[in-house]
Amino acid sequence: MAKKELPFCGFMRISVQDNDGLEKRLKGCIMEAPLHKKVEGDNVVLFADLPKEDPIRFLQITSDENDHLACLWWFGSGKRETHERYPCDKLLAIMNTVKTKPVVDKLEDAVSSFTARACMPYIPDGYNRLVEVKFHTKELKFITRITRIELSIPKGYFEEWQSYYDALKANREEDKKDDEKK
């Protein structure tokens, strides 16, 4: 009997961080959003849409020399324990941080998107087999906002990650059964 594939459910978090990797706690510096999945050719594309014109909820690209963009993607529910920064056992990808100043300089030339790279730590050699991240932007009242983020993963990488995730989930279920026996 074929395994029934569940609908994809995932989330992403993007933030502006300082040189020490600390998230800025200002308006426009942190956003979380649900992920959606589509297949384009030989790639699985996970995308998240962010508010375009909301005056409170948005992610801006700052021109500060010391600012970086950081992004995480994870599978499953958005529920996290209060002590968790993100659910490590459901991690899908981590974006290599991007300095914001060069991005702002590039976007001043009427470009409305830019790219970065992300790693998938749960696939073999995942820190060297990078995947593309595309950011779409819009300028509103002199603030450059990110409006959409697309993570493009080759199908083979996604299948490797899915296999690892399934094994991790099975081990978690075994651990629960062992705990219940005690």
Disulfide bonds with the S-S distance in Angstrom:
none
